[in-house]
């Protein structure tokens, strides 16, 4: 059944991916009407999250942000499909890095990197970074249930020397890379909610105390990696600008979880700047108020 689903759906995805952006975003607009007005996908979850995270906003403002988010969500879905056939040159034009010299300096220093990102603006096109640098790229992800679509996503990333690894495989993979003296850049979209039974650190996020993933910081300290945050800005539809900030070379000298808290604060700052570009459909605050005494 998985293969049948793949061979039925993939040709449609490929056809969509070769469309010019003008038509791609016209499809996205139509899909927005379906998702927002007809299906109503997670509208209550998004509304509850917005009210909880942005209590100072009026009802009118909250509803406007919600609509803006769904427009952006649909755009991101179609941009992900576009990744199947988009050219390297086109993606480089649309996803700009403002200070690549920072990474080039770390190349000279032979330092591997832990890259912190939030679910903000665009994390689908981040892998184009690999065309600018010498580091081998790894990104931690959750394996798709359909093995054929999972393999497709991996192939798309691998075009640019970027590889997807599961949480389970992360530590062994990076240990091996370090033993082989490989320079690696390892991306973590770290702001989702961990399982409550595995939570070892809690921090205030958008005013509410929640459990926080700390695996990226732990890895950075154990493997002596540089940590940094990638701040992504949506310039306009289909165009993004990314900047490396808070570059820390001596993370072992920081108290436990201090770095995670710092980078989580950076995600907060992005949300306050333009909240419609945050990924509001996930239940980020589902464990608020559940911290063990």
VOPAGU-2260 file (C-alpha; in pm, 1 decimal, decimal comma):
REM VOPAGU-2260
SITE   aa  ch    i         X         Y         Z
SITE  UNK   A    0       0,0       0,0       0,0
SITE  UNK   A    1     287,0     238,1      74,1
SITE  UNK   A    2     432,9     191,1    -273,1
SITE  UNK   A    3      89,4     230,9    -433,7
SITE  UNK   A    4      38,3     558,7    -249,6
SITE  UNK   A    5     380,2     674,0    -362,3
SITE  UNK   A    6     337,8     594,9    -732,8
SITE  UNK   A    7      -4,3     760,4    -732,1
SITE  UNK   A    8     100,0    1078,2    -551,1
SITE  UNK   A    9     457,8    1134,5    -667,1
SITE  UNK   A   10     374,0    1218,6   -1032,0
SITE  UNK   A   11     135,9    1489,6    -910,5
SITE  UNK   A   12     400,9    1630,1    -676,4
SITE  UNK   A   13     654,6    1632,4    -959,1
SITE  UNK   A   14     416,5    1817,6   -1192,0
SITE  UNK   A   15     348,4    2076,4    -922,4
SITE  UNK   A   16     720,5    2113,1    -859,5
SITE  UNK   A   17     795,9    2216,3   -1218,3
SITE  UNK   A   18     537,9    2493,9   -1219,7
SITE  UNK   A   19     668,1    2852,6   -1221,3
SITE  UNK   A   20     641,7    3021,3    -884,5
SITE  UNK   A   21     353,8    3241,9    -998,3
SITE  UNK   A   22     136,9    2935,9   -1060,4
SITE  UNK   A   23     274,4    2756,0    -754,7
SITE  UNK   A   24     155,7    3034,1    -526,6
SITE  UNK   A   25    -179,3    3049,8    -706,2
SITE  UNK   A   26    -223,0    2684,3    -607,2
SITE  UNK   A   27    -113,9    2772,8    -255,6
SITE  UNK   A   28    -384,2    3041,5    -237,7
SITE  UNK   A   29    -646,8    2790,7    -344,1
SITE  UNK   A   30    -517,3    2535,2     -97,3
SITE  UNK   A   31    -537,0    2798,4     178,2
SITE  UNK   A   32    -911,7    2835,7     117,2
SITE  UNK   A   33    -950,8    2458,2     143,3
SITE  UNK   A   34    -737,6    2419,1     456,2
SITE  UNK   A   35    -860,1    2727,3     643,0
SITE  UNK   A   36   -1223,9    2769,9     548,2
SITE  UNK   A   37   -1339,4    2420,3     451,1
SITE  UNK   A   38   -1126,2    2166,7     639,7
SITE  UNK   A   39   -1040,6    2402,0     925,3
SITE  UNK   A   40    -716,4    2214,8     995,4
SITE  UNK   A   41    -622,0    2265,8    1361,7
SITE  UNK   A   42    -781,4    2611,0    1369,5
SITE  UNK   A   43    -872,3    2576,0    1736,5
SITE  UNK   A   44    -520,9    2460,7    1829,1
SITE  UNK   A   45    -372,9    2760,2    1647,4
SITE  UNK   A   46    -621,4    2999,8    1806,8
SITE  UNK   A   47    -555,1    2862,2    2156,4
SITE  UNK   A   48    -179,2    2882,7    2104,8
SITE  UNK   A   49    -197,8    3240,8    1981,6
SITE  UNK   A   50    -415,5    3350,6    2274,0
SITE  UNK   A   51    -181,9    3181,0    2519,3
SITE  UNK   A   52     144,4    3308,5    2367,9
SITE  UNK   A   53      28,9    3658,2    2272,0
SITE  UNK   A   54    -209,7    3768,8    2549,9
SITE  UNK   A   55    -157,2    4136,4    2470,1
SITE  UNK   A   56    -306,1    4104,0    2121,3
SITE  UNK   A   57    -668,5    4194,5    2053,1
SITE  UNK   A   58    -914,9    3941,9    1909,4
SITE  UNK   A   59    -890,9    4116,0    1571,6
SITE  UNK   A   60    -511,5    4097,9    1576,5
SITE  UNK   A   61    -514,1    3730,5    1677,2
SITE  UNK   A   62    -747,4    3637,6    1392,7
SITE  UNK   A   63    -535,6    3832,4    1143,2
SITE  UNK   A   64    -220,8    3652,3    1263,6
SITE  UNK   A   65    -400,1    3318,0    1233,8
SITE  UNK   A   66    -493,9    3386,5     871,8
SITE  UNK   A   67    -141,8    3505,4     796,0
SITE  UNK   A   68      -2,5    3187,9     947,6
SITE  UNK   A   69    -222,0    2961,5     733,8
SITE  UNK   A   70    -118,0    3149,2     419,7
SITE  UNK   A   71     244,8    3097,2     516,9
SITE  UNK   A   72     187,2    2732,3     608,3
SITE  UNK   A   73      41,9    2660,0     264,1
SITE  UNK   A   74     328,3    2843,8      96,4
SITE  UNK   A   75     577,3    2632,8     289,0
SITE  UNK   A   76     405,0    2312,5     181,3
SITE  UNK   A   77     427,4    2408,6    -184,2
SITE  UNK   A   78     784,4    2531,1    -143,0
SITE  UNK   A   79     870,5    2188,2      -3,0
SITE  UNK   A   80     720,0    2028,5    -313,1
SITE  UNK   A   81     913,0    2272,7    -530,2
SITE  UNK   A   82    1230,8    2134,0    -373,8
SITE  UNK   A   83    1193,1    1820,7    -587,3
SITE  UNK   A   84    1302,7    2000,6    -905,5
SITE  UNK   A   85    1412,3    2352,8    -812,8
SITE  UNK   A   86    1757,5    2443,2    -943,9
SITE  UNK   A   87    2047,1    2519,0    -715,0
SITE  UNK   A   88    2080,6    2868,3    -860,3
SITE  UNK   A   89    1712,2    2946,5    -805,5
SITE  UNK   A   90    1721,1    2836,1    -444,6
SITE  UNK   A   91    2039,7    3030,7    -376,2
SITE  UNK   A   92    1863,0    3339,1    -508,8
SITE  UNK   A   93    1564,0    3286,3    -282,2
SITE  UNK   A   94    1739,2    3177,7      40,3
SITE  UNK   A   95    2017,3    3424,5     118,6
SITE  UNK   A   96    2273,8    3394,7     398,8
SITE  UNK   A   97    2392,9    3735,0     512,4
SITE  UNK   A   98    2716,7    3641,3     694,1
SITE  UNK   A   99    2863,0    3323,3     547,8
SITE  UNK   A  100    3206,5    3452,2     641,7
SITE  UNK   A  101    3129,9    3336,8     996,9
SITE  UNK   A  102    3101,7    2976,5     878,7
SITE  UNK   A  103    3405,8    3009,9     655,4
SITE  UNK   A  104    3605,6    3122,2     958,7
SITE  UNK   A  105    3493,5    2811,2    1147,0
SITE  UNK   A  106    3606,2    2605,5     847,3
SITE  UNK   A  107    3953,7    2754,9     885,0
SITE  UNK   A  108    3946,3    2672,4    1254,9
SITE  UNK   A  109    3837,8    2313,6    1174,5
SITE  UNK   A  110    3539,4    2344,3    1407,5
SITE  UNK   A  111    3220,7    2145,9    1366,9
SITE  UNK   A  112    2891,2    2318,0    1440,2
SITE  UNK   A  113    2561,4    2264,6    1617,9
SITE  UNK   A  114    2305,1    2488,1    1446,7
SITE  UNK   A  115    1996,7    2579,8    1647,5
SITE  UNK   A  116    1680,0    2676,2    1458,8
SITE  UNK   A  117    1318,9    2737,3    1549,1
SITE  UNK   A  118    1007,6    2637,4    1357,9
SITE  UNK   A  119    1005,1    2982,1    1207,0
SITE  UNK   A  120     982,7    3127,6     853,7
SITE  UNK   A  121    1143,0    2844,7     653,4
SITE  UNK   A  122    1342,0    2543,5     758,8
SITE  UNK   A  123    1262,8    2352,0     438,1
SITE  UNK   A  124    1522,1    2529,4     222,8
SITE  UNK   A  125    1799,5    2553,7     482,6
SITE  UNK   A  126    1987,8    2268,1     317,6
SITE  UNK   A  127    2097,6    2501,5      36,1
SITE  UNK   A  128    2353,6    2623,2     289,1
SITE  UNK   A  129    2563,5    2320,4     196,0
SITE  UNK   A  130    2636,9    2466,3    -147,5
SITE  UNK   A  131    2825,3    2752,5      20,6
SITE  UNK   A  132    3036,0    2568,3     278,9
SITE  UNK   A  133    3268,2    2271,7     323,7
SITE  UNK   A  134    3100,5    2119,2     629,8
SITE  UNK   A  135    2905,0    1799,7     575,6
SITE  UNK   A  136    2546,7    1867,5     677,2
SITE  UNK   A  137    2330,6    1658,3     906,8
SITE  UNK   A  138    1976,1    1738,5    1016,3
SITE  UNK   A  139    1786,8    1553,7    1285,6
SITE  UNK   A  140    1436,2    1457,6    1176,3
SITE  UNK   A  141    1145,7    1224,4    1244,9
SITE  UNK   A  142    1127,6     942,4     991,2
SITE  UNK   A  143     815,4     945,3     768,6
SITE  UNK   A  144     582,4     650,4     804,5
SITE  UNK   A  145     586,1     587,6     427,1
SITE  UNK   A  146     935,4     457,6     348,1
SITE  UNK   A  147     916,2     566,9     -16,9
SITE  UNK   A  148     836,1     928,2      66,0
SITE  UNK   A  149    1097,2     912,8     341,0
SITE  UNK   A  150    1355,4     806,9      82,0
SITE  UNK   A  151    1241,3    1089,7    -148,4
SITE  UNK   A  152    1298,9    1352,4     119,2
SITE  UNK   A  153    1643,7    1207,9     189,7
SITE  UNK   A  154    1733,9    1216,8    -180,9
SITE  UNK   A  155    1635,2    1582,9    -207,4
SITE  UNK   A  156    1857,2    1674,1      86,4
SITE  UNK   A  157    2146,6    1457,7     -33,6
SITE  UNK   A  158    2170,4    1659,0    -358,2
SITE  UNK   A  159    2339,4    1929,3    -154,4
SITE  UNK   A  160    2558,3    1716,2      74,5
SITE  UNK   A  161    2300,7    1729,5     351,9
SITE  UNK   A  162    2177,0    1415,4     523,6
SITE  UNK   A  163    1881,5    1336,6     748,5
SITE  UNK   A  164    1937,3    1128,7    1060,4
SITE  UNK   A  165    1696,3    1016,7    1329,6
SITE  UNK   A  166    1733,2    1110,1    1694,6
SITE  UNK   A  167    1843,3     754,3    1767,7
SITE  UNK   A  168    2121,7     772,3    1507,3
SITE  UNK   A  169    2244,8    1120,9    1591,8
SITE  UNK   A  170    2505,7    1049,0    1857,9
SITE  UNK   A  171    2665,0     743,1    1687,8
SITE  UNK   A  172    2677,7     929,3    1354,8
SITE  UNK   A  173    2847,8    1235,8    1499,1
SITE  UNK   A  174    3089,4    1030,0    1709,8
SITE  UNK   A  175    3197,6     846,7    1394,7
SITE  UNK   A  176    3232,8    1175,0    1205,0
SITE  UNK   A  177    3453,2    1317,0    1480,0
SITE  UNK   A  178    3675,9    1006,8    1479,7
SITE  UNK   A  179    3712,7    1044,9    1102,5
SITE  UNK   A  180    3802,5    1414,0    1143,9
SITE  UNK   A  181    3502,2    1520,2     937,9
SITE  UNK   A  182    3381,8    1877,8     958,3
SITE  UNK   A  183    3007,6    1866,8    1020,2
SITE  UNK   A  184    2726,9    2117,5    1052,5
SITE  UNK   A  185    2438,5    1966,0    1246,7
SITE  UNK   A  186    2097,3    2128,6    1236,8
SITE  UNK   A  187    1844,5    2099,6    1518,6
SITE  UNK   A  188    1495,1    2247,6    1501,6
SITE  UNK   A  189    1476,9    2233,5    1878,4
SITE  UNK   A  190    1170,1    2427,3    1991,7
SITE  UNK   A  191     912,6    2147,1    1979,7
SITE  UNK   A  192     786,9    1988,1    2301,9
SITE  UNK   A  193     971,2    1680,3    2432,4
SITE  UNK   A  194     787,6    1389,0    2588,7
SITE  UNK   A  195     702,4    1473,6    2947,2
SITE  UNK   A  196     870,2    1163,6    3091,6
SITE  UNK   A  197    1195,9    1256,1    2915,6
SITE  UNK   A  198    1198,3    1623,4    3014,3
SITE  UNK   A  199    1501,7    1722,5    3220,5
SITE  UNK   A  200    1491,1    2099,2    3174,8
SITE  UNK   A  201    1210,1    2353,5    3190,1
SITE  UNK   A  202    1219,0    2712,2    3069,9
SITE  UNK   A  203     974,6    2998,1    3014,6
SITE  UNK   A  204     875,2    3025,3    2649,1
SITE  UNK   A  205     635,2    3302,6    2550,3
SITE  UNK   A  206     556,8    3350,2    2919,0
SITE  UNK   A  207     474,3    2986,6    2999,4
SITE  UNK   A  208     704,3    2733,7    3167,6
SITE  UNK   A  209     747,6    2432,0    2939,6
SITE  UNK   A  210     991,0    2141,1    2896,1
SITE  UNK   A  211    1267,5    2202,2    2644,5
SITE  UNK   A  212    1479,8    1972,5    2426,6
SITE  UNK   A  213    1844,5    1988,6    2540,2
SITE  UNK   A  214    2004,1    1717,9    2323,3
SITE  UNK   A  215    2170,3    1967,1    2088,3
SITE  UNK   A  216    2349,1    2143,4    2371,8
SITE  UNK   A  217    2455,9    1814,0    2529,9
SITE  UNK   A  218    2606,2    1698,7    2199,6
SITE  UNK   A  219    2786,0    2028,4    2148,1
SITE  UNK   A  220    2954,7    2002,5    2487,5
SITE  UNK   A  221    3046,5    1635,2    2457,0
SITE  UNK   A  222    3192,7    1674,0    2108,1
SITE  UNK   A  223    3344,2    2021,1    2154,6
SITE  UNK   A  224    3140,7    2186,1    1880,5
SITE  UNK   A  225    3063,3    2550,2    1818,5
SITE  UNK   A  226    2699,4    2645,6    1873,1
SITE  UNK   A  227    2508,4    2916,1    1691,6
SITE  UNK   A  228    2157,0    3025,1    1606,9
SITE  UNK   A  229    2012,6    3079,6    1260,7
SITE  UNK   A  230    1775,7    3373,3    1251,1
SITE  UNK   A  231    1551,8    3350,0     946,1
SITE  UNK   A  232    1349,5    3639,9     809,0
SITE  UNK   A  233    1079,2    3612,9     544,1
SITE  UNK   A  234    1157,5    3903,7     314,9
SITE  UNK   A  235     860,2    3843,6      87,7
SITE  UNK   A  236     675,5    3550,0     -60,3
SITE  UNK   A  237     928,9    3286,6    -159,8
SITE  UNK   A  238    1232,2    3483,4     -39,9
SITE  UNK   A  239    1418,3    3438,7     288,3
SITE  UNK   A  240    1718,5    3594,7     457,1
SITE  UNK   A  241    1917,3    3401,1     716,6
SITE  UNK   A  242    2177,4    3530,4     962,1
SITE  UNK   A  243    2405,9    3337,7    1197,5
SITE  UNK   A  244    2398,0    3484,0    1548,4
SITE  UNK   A  245    2526,2    3409,7    1899,3
SITE  UNK   A  246    2827,5    3210,7    1784,5
SITE  UNK   A  247    2976,8    3038,1    2089,0
SITE  UNK   A  248    3309,5    2858,5    2060,3
SITE  UNK   A  249    3356,4    2760,5    2425,8
SITE  UNK   A  250    3019,5    2607,8    2510,5
SITE  UNK   A  251    3174,7    2382,1    2778,6
SITE  UNK   A  252    3228,6    2693,5    2990,4
SITE  UNK   A  253    2855,9    2767,9    3007,4
SITE  UNK   A  254    2630,9    2628,5    3281,8
SITE  UNK   A  255    2408,1    2341,0    3175,9
SITE  UNK   A  256    2113,3    2450,7    2960,3
SITE  UNK   A  257    2225,3    2814,1    2948,0
SITE  UNK   A  258    2282,2    2788,1    2572,9
SITE  UNK   A  259    1947,4    2621,2    2512,0
SITE  UNK   A  260    1775,9    2901,0    2704,1
SITE  UNK   A  261    1965,6    3164,7    2505,8
SITE  UNK   A  262    1861,7    3020,2    2171,0
SITE  UNK   A  263    1502,6    2967,6    2283,6
SITE  UNK   A  264    1494,1    3337,8    2368,0
SITE  UNK   A  265    1603,1    3408,1    2011,1
SITE  UNK   A  266    1303,9    3210,9    1881,8
SITE  UNK   A  267    1081,8    3423,6    2105,4
SITE  UNK   A  268    1227,4    3740,7    1957,4
SITE  UNK   A  269    1146,4    3620,9    1606,8
SITE  UNK   A  270     789,5    3541,6    1706,7
SITE  UNK   A  271     736,4    3887,8    1849,9
SITE  UNK   A  272     873,7    4045,9    1530,6
SITE  UNK   A  273     632,5    3863,5    1298,9
SITE  UNK   A  274     420,8    3597,7    1475,2
SITE  UNK   A  275     244,5    3478,1    1159,2
SITE  UNK   A  276     560,6    3295,5    1049,4
SITE  UNK   A  277     584,1    3066,1    1353,3
SITE  UNK   A  278     457,5    2708,8    1331,4
SITE  UNK   A  279     145,7    2742,8    1547,5
SITE  UNK   A  280     -17,3    2407,6    1465,3
SITE  UNK   A  281     200,4    2201,8    1696,1
SITE  UNK   A  282     100,4    2178,0    2061,4
SITE  UNK   A  283     407,3    2348,0    2200,2
SITE  UNK   A  284     250,8    2437,3    2534,0
SITE  UNK   A  285      64,9    2111,7    2605,6
SITE  UNK   A  286     281,1    2042,5    2913,8
SITE  UNK   A  287     266,1    2389,9    3066,3
SITE  UNK   A  288     203,5    2377,1    3439,6
SITE  UNK   A  289     304,3    2010,3    3462,5
SITE  UNK   A  290     657,2    2055,0    3591,0
SITE  UNK   A  291     726,1    1804,0    3870,8
SITE  UNK   A  292     771,8    1957,0    4213,4
